Amino acid sequence: MTKQHERRRFSTYALPTLENQIKVQMDELGNKSSRLLALAVERMEITNVMEYEAIAKEKLPKMFYDYYASGAEDEWTLQENREAFSRILFRPRILIDVSKIDMAATVLGFKISMPIMIAPTAMQKMAHPDGEYATARAASAAGTIMVYKDRNVVEQLVRRAEKAGFKAIALTVDTPRLGRREADIKNRFTLPPFLTLKNFEGLNLGKMDKTDDSGLASYVAGQIDRSLSWKDVLWLQSITSLPILVKGVLTAEDASLAIQNGAAGIIVSNHGARQLDYVPATITALEEVVKSAQGRVPVFLDGGVRRGTDVFKALALGASGVFIGRPVVFSLAAEGEVGVRKVLQMLRDEFELTMALSGCVSLKDITRNHIITPSDRKYMSSRL
Ligand SMILES: Cc1cc2nc3c(=O)[nH]c(=O)nc-3n(C[C@H](O)[C@H](O)[C@H](O)COP(=O)(O)O)c2cc1C
């Protein structure tokens, strides 16, 4: 073999550098630990929806986990979204035949098997390679859009949604600016290179800025129309016949404006406590919205729903159904589609049991008298 040949052979079998060796070992370790984690998840009996969060935290890179988990600023509302549920107690009825329980619900004319649906959460591919596909397979997903400055872009998105067979549009109205999620700012959250905003491909929306603070905040700030108003809700109706759900209502005043402006439904939501901190928990705001809607349109709720008992409480306060956000991304991260299925099944089972133990055999049996809220307790003690 000539010297030249030898050199060439050598160059194709370059000696591993220390850096490469470390990388190989880290990759092996990574594979091993994710295999171990998968094994642990398989063996561990997951008994409630909340347990998926710890698994997701273990499994995901910190920046991704933080993006999913965090709320705005002090995260007071984030905590309150859960705690407010725990202050509502039951007034169960007894000796009612609960051998058959029907959880079927009708949402905007469509029959679904239970009043539990999946909220729109962005960027699910950071949780699992199958991302939104897996979630959509695990449940029939509802579509969402945000209104961008360029109405032409919105129109194209609406056409796509119509073509794809979406049955409704959830118009998110609580995001004229992105809330301050300090974890994202600290992590300098940016879109990972393997992830694109597929919906916007070909629409020339520009790339996410990778500069100083939260990359997502910069991106959304550049694209979202801060001047969005009720006029735009009317405009949206002029370009589509799909029913429009206004997502992000927290007050009686806005509930009646939403109805006046043609909303087919209202979602009481604080964006999973990711926007304005110190707004009330959604379960606390629900009743005033329901009262204001006066049965003219259905009212839904999302935010902190983690138990079948939470679903029951929301329905007792007048919701027609609930949506879940984080439990989906966390279970997706832990176990992909199987995880999301399990989450829906666990909530279904818990909700069914709550109905049975409260003496309700169908959704219409669930009434305001089945629960007692802090304001009821105040009212009762003021009369003593
Ligand atoms: C990671 C993440 C991304 C979200 N992305 C969106 C979004 O793109 N559009 C939107 O309307 N709401 C979005 N939301 C809010 C959810 O639709 C929903 O309101 C909230 O997650 C419900 O609260 P929960 O997570 O406590 O169940 C997002 C929430 C999370 C956690």
The ligand as a Gaussian input file, in Angstrom:
#p B3LYP/6-31G(d) Opt

LIG

0 1
 C      -47.813000      24.435000      26.325000
 C      -49.099000      25.153000      26.082000
 C      -49.345000      25.731000      24.851000
 C      -50.555000      26.380000      24.608000
 N      -50.791000      26.901000      23.367000
 C      -51.976000      27.502000      23.119000
 C      -52.267000      28.013000      21.823000
 O      -51.475000      27.943000      20.901000
 N      -53.494000      28.593000      21.627000
 C      -54.412000      28.685000      22.631000
 O      -55.494000      29.204000      22.436000
 N      -54.160000      28.189000      23.864000
 C      -52.970000      27.603000      24.127000
 N      -52.724000      27.098000      25.381000
 C      -53.770000      27.171000      26.418000
 C      -54.653000      25.919000      26.394000
 O      -55.463000      25.906000      25.244000
 C      -55.573000      25.836000      27.599000
 O      -56.273000      27.047000      27.723000
 C      -54.840000      25.540000      28.923000
 O      -53.715000      24.732000      28.707000
 C      -55.785000      24.849000      29.903000
 O      -55.191000      24.733000      31.147000
 P      -54.471000      23.384000      31.679000
 O      -53.172000      23.292000      30.965000
 O      -54.331000      23.664000      33.148000
 O      -55.388000      22.219000      31.393000
 C      -51.519000      26.458000      25.642000
 C      -51.264000      25.878000      26.885000
 C      -50.075000      25.220000      27.115000
 C      -49.824000      24.580000      28.461000

